[in-house]
């Protein structure tokens, strides 16, 4: 009986405004003609697929550059929740899919004065339901009018072409985040400014990131050497190493006034200078990046 009543409410929420004895179902969704999906400013750092909800706000699916695949759904509301509650998320067949049944996807926690959001698994499920032509719809008790229930539906019309653009953007995201490159130790060959093979890859990662986003507040470069070659020569070598990195970053568009460089020479060893392997750890430039 409960399932039957719930299913009836969902079906009515597709296109009819129904007043029941205990109130009304207020619906927010785009019409077929006005359904507008957009990929907002795609880059290798972030991809956002958005869908306007007239009179309500916007639905957003977002994936960002990271070591791990990720996806988040955010329901950007014009009127934020007044209290804690739980919303039910359903995959609802549109009116032109007779015989199909709505099914529940997940519950969404509603938090006071926060937009609604859903984690990766549910976000991908919603996208796959949209791909099949279903309408992910969120139902909850209105927090301003206790007599009303609210249904917020994502119209699958005009979805597929933009979704394909979004998937292409996600597949091109950098496989690391700012946090992964914000502290980097570059190592060097003996008595030279030549980076080790691994450090060349690390510096290239920094370069790939900064080609997408060079809005840095501060860059700190600290150069060091091992204890072989004389203290004055090592002091100059540590400065040259750091300056090479500075030139690389400024060529990418980083403001040179935001780069602070220090050559420490033989000071502050992190490894003994007793073997060739341990001395190699002391030949380094530490790169620290900070964003506002």
Secondary structure by P-SEA (a helix, b strand, c coil): caaaaaaaaaaaacccccccccbbbbbbbbcccccccccccccccbbbbbbbbccccbbbbbbccccccbbbbbbcccccccccbbbbbbbccccccccbbbbbcbbbbbcccccccccaaaaaaaaaaaaacccbbbbbcccccccbbbbbbbbccccaaaaaaaaaaaaaccccccccccbbbbbbccccccccaaaaaaaaaaaaaaaacccccbbbbbbbbcccccaaaaaaaaaaaaaaaaaaaaaaccccccbbbbbbcccccccccccaaaaaaacbbbbbbbcc
